[in-house]
Amino acid sequence: MLAAQDLVLDYRSGTAIAHAVDTVSLRVERGSFIGLIGPSGSGKSSLMYLLSGLKRPTGGAVTFDGHDYRELSAARLIRLRRQHFGFVFQQHFLVNYLSAIENVTVGALRRNHDTAAYAQELLRRVGLGDKLQKRPYQLSIGERQRVAVARALVHRPAVVFADEPTASLDQATGHEVVSLLAEYRQAGGGSVVVVTHDPAMLTGADRVLQMRDGRLN
């Protein structure tokens, strides 16, 4: 479904070149849970940005369902991400003046009765069914992150990309967030790619890929 071939991402500073991603190839099959693990600066987040189309590679190719990112305009790539991908980051990026339910539905492709009902169902699944109208500042950090997970899932994406989604959480809440993502791929058939430095968060992964110095080991 999602494939990368010989991906390279270089950063230049004067005459120096840093290889953030160095000739990486991999496949993400439909319904799979892939973990990317490695120390800070290993290139794992950069690889996720390339796979999701948030960054353009210096070299190599990424395809999703036969669509080669190199052949897509910036507008078409944005549309592909919007329609098919969900994102969860270390910071929740919720809108402070919106309620929990509004923060979830703002990520939906269509806003109608069915979407609202599904958003409420997602918030109930993450244990926030009694906090639909709470604003982010009225929620704990873990609760905000669970709202962010629900927002990423509300349009039923084909792939959910999670970049260090548990880094600011305690161990128990972190496991809860990752379990929610794993549950989604089992129930809905979507794939999940989780970037983390904590191997304990990847106990349910189908594959755990280690990165170091921009390469998969």
C-alpha positions as CSV (number, residue, x, y, z in Angstrom):
1,M,0.0,0.0,0.0
2,L,2.8,2.4,1.0
3,A,6.3,1.9,-0.3
4,A,9.6,3.7,-0.1
5,Q,12.5,3.0,-2.4
6,D,16.0,4.3,-1.7
7,L,14.9,7.4,0.2
8,V,17.4,10.1,0.9
9,L,16.9,13.3,2.8
10,D,19.9,15.7,3.0
11,Y,20.3,18.9,4.9
12,R,23.0,21.4,3.8
13,S,24.8,23.9,6.0
14,G,27.3,25.8,3.9
15,T,29.5,23.1,2.4
16,A,28.5,20.4,4.9
17,I,25.8,17.8,4.2
18,A,24.0,15.9,6.9
19,H,22.2,12.7,5.8
20,A,19.0,12.7,7.8
21,V,17.7,9.7,5.8
22,D,20.3,7.6,4.0
23,T,19.0,5.2,1.2
24,V,16.1,3.7,3.1
25,S,13.6,1.3,1.5
26,L,10.5,-0.3,3.2
27,R,6.9,-1.3,2.7
28,V,3.9,-0.6,4.9
29,E,1.2,-3.2,4.2
30,R,-2.5,-2.6,4.7
31,G,-3.6,-3.2,8.3
32,S,0.0,-3.4,9.7
33,F,1.5,-1.7,12.8
34,I,5.1,-0.6,12.1
35,G,7.3,0.9,14.8
36,L,10.3,3.1,14.1
37,I,12.7,3.3,17.0
38,G,16.0,5.0,17.5
39,P,17.9,7.7,19.5
40,S,17.3,11.4,19.0
41,G,18.7,12.5,15.7
42,S,18.7,9.0,14.1
43,G,16.3,10.1,11.3
44,K,13.2,8.3,12.3
45,S,11.0,11.4,12.3
46,S,12.5,12.5,9.1
47,L,11.6,9.1,7.5
48,M,8.0,9.5,8.7
49,Y,7.8,12.9,7.2
50,L,8.9,11.5,3.9
51,L,6.5,8.6,4.0
52,S,3.6,10.9,4.8
53,G,4.5,13.5,2.2
54,L,5.2,16.2,4.7
55,K,8.7,16.5,3.3
56,R,10.0,16.0,-0.2
57,P,13.0,13.6,-0.4
58,T,16.4,14.6,-1.8
59,G,16.4,11.3,-3.7
60,G,14.3,8.1,-4.0
61,A,10.6,7.6,-4.3
62,V,7.5,7.1,-2.2
63,T,4.3,5.6,-3.5
64,F,0.8,5.3,-1.9
65,D,-1.7,3.1,-3.7
66,G,0.1,3.6,-6.9
67,H,0.5,7.3,-6.6
68,D,4.1,8.4,-6.9
69,Y,4.6,11.5,-4.8
70,R,7.1,12.9,-7.3
71,E,4.3,13.1,-9.9
72,L,1.9,15.0,-7.6
73,S,1.7,18.8,-7.3
74,A,1.9,20.3,-3.9
75,A,-1.9,20.8,-3.9
76,R,-2.6,17.1,-4.9
77,L,-0.1,15.9,-2.2
78,I,-2.0,18.0,0.4
79,R,-5.3,16.5,-0.8
80,L,-3.9,12.9,-0.6
81,R,-2.7,13.5,3.0
82,R,-6.0,15.1,4.0
83,Q,-8.1,12.2,2.6
84,H,-5.9,9.2,3.4
85,F,-3.6,10.0,6.4
86,G,-4.1,10.8,10.0
87,F,-1.5,12.4,12.2
88,V,-0.7,12.3,15.9
89,F,2.3,14.4,17.2
90,Q,4.1,14.7,20.5
91,Q,2.2,18.0,21.0
92,H,-1.5,17.7,20.6
93,F,-2.1,20.9,18.6
94,L,-5.7,21.3,19.8
95,V,-7.6,24.5,19.3
96,N,-8.0,26.1,22.7
97,Y,-11.4,27.8,22.1
98,L,-13.0,24.6,20.7
99,S,-14.5,21.8,22.8
100,A,-13.2,18.3,22.7
101,I,-15.9,17.2,20.2
102,E,-15.3,20.2,18.0
103,N,-11.5,19.6,18.0
104,V,-12.3,16.0,16.7
105,T,-14.8,17.0,14.0
106,V,-12.5,19.8,12.7
107,G,-10.4,17.0,11.3
108,A,-13.2,15.4,9.4
109,L,-13.6,15.5,5.6
110,R,-17.4,15.9,6.0
111,R,-19.2,17.5,8.9
112,N,-22.6,15.9,9.2
113,H,-24.7,13.9,11.6
114,D,-22.8,10.7,10.9
115,T,-19.4,12.4,11.5
116,A,-20.6,13.9,14.7
117,A,-21.9,10.5,15.9
118,Y,-18.6,8.8,15.0
119,A,-16.6,11.6,16.8
120,Q,-18.7,11.0,19.9
121,E,-18.1,7.3,19.6
122,L,-14.3,7.8,19.3
123,L,-14.2,10.1,22.4
124,R,-16.2,7.5,24.3
125,R,-13.7,4.8,23.3
126,V,-10.9,6.9,24.6
127,G,-12.7,7.4,27.9
128,L,-13.8,11.0,27.3
129,G,-17.5,10.4,26.7
130,D,-18.3,12.7,29.7
131,K,-16.0,15.5,28.5
132,L,-17.3,16.3,25.0
133,Q,-17.8,19.9,25.8
134,K,-14.6,20.5,27.8
135,R,-12.0,22.9,26.3
136,P,-8.3,21.7,26.1
137,Y,-7.3,23.8,29.1
138,Q,-9.8,21.9,31.2
139,L,-8.3,18.5,30.3
140,S,-5.1,16.8,31.4
141,I,-2.2,16.3,29.1
142,G,-3.1,12.7,28.6
143,E,-6.7,13.6,27.9
144,R,-5.7,16.1,25.3
145,Q,-3.5,13.6,23.6
146,R,-6.5,11.2,23.5
147,V,-8.6,13.9,21.8
148,A,-5.8,14.3,19.3
149,V,-5.9,10.5,18.6
150,A,-9.7,10.7,18.0
151,R,-9.2,13.6,15.7
152,A,-6.6,11.6,13.6
153,L,-9.1,8.7,13.3
154,V,-12.4,10.6,12.6
155,H,-12.0,10.4,8.8
156,R,-11.1,6.8,8.9
157,P,-7.6,7.2,7.4
158,A,-5.8,4.5,5.5
159,V,-2.6,5.2,7.5
160,V,-2.1,6.9,10.9
161,F,1.4,8.4,11.4
162,A,2.3,9.0,15.1
163,D,5.5,10.9,15.8
164,E,6.6,10.5,19.4
165,P,2.9,10.6,20.6
166,T,3.8,9.4,24.1
167,A,6.9,11.4,24.8
168,S,5.1,13.9,27.1
169,L,3.0,11.3,28.8
170,D,3.5,9.0,31.8
171,Q,4.1,5.3,31.0
172,A,0.5,4.1,31.7
173,T,-1.1,6.9,29.6
174,G,1.4,6.3,26.8
175,H,0.5,2.7,26.6
176,E,-3.1,3.7,26.5
177,V,-2.6,6.0,23.5
178,V,-0.6,3.4,21.6
179,S,-3.3,0.8,22.4
180,L,-5.9,3.0,20.9
181,L,-3.9,3.2,17.7
182,A,-3.4,-0.5,17.6
183,E,-7.1,-1.1,18.2
184,Y,-7.9,1.1,15.2
185,R,-5.9,-0.9,12.8
186,Q,-7.4,-4.1,14.1
187,A,-11.0,-2.8,13.9
188,G,-10.8,-0.7,10.8
189,G,-8.0,-2.2,8.7
190,G,-5.9,1.0,8.7
191,S,-2.2,0.9,9.0
192,V,-0.2,2.6,11.9
193,V,3.3,3.9,11.8
194,V,4.6,4.9,15.3
195,V,7.9,6.8,15.8
196,T,9.3,6.5,19.3
197,H,12.5,6.3,21.3
198,D,10.7,3.9,23.9
199,P,10.6,0.2,22.9
200,A,8.0,-0.4,25.6
201,M,5.5,1.4,23.5
202,L,5.8,-1.0,20.6
203,T,4.9,-4.4,22.2
204,G,2.0,-4.8,19.8
205,A,3.8,-3.9,16.6
206,D,4.1,-6.3,13.7
207,R,7.5,-5.0,12.9
208,V,9.9,-2.8,14.8
209,L,12.5,-1.1,12.6
210,Q,15.6,0.5,14.2
211,M,17.2,3.6,12.8
212,R,20.6,4.9,13.4
213,D,22.5,7.6,11.5
214,G,19.7,7.8,8.9
215,R,19.7,4.1,8.1
216,L,17.5,1.2,9.0
217,N,19.4,-1.5,10.9
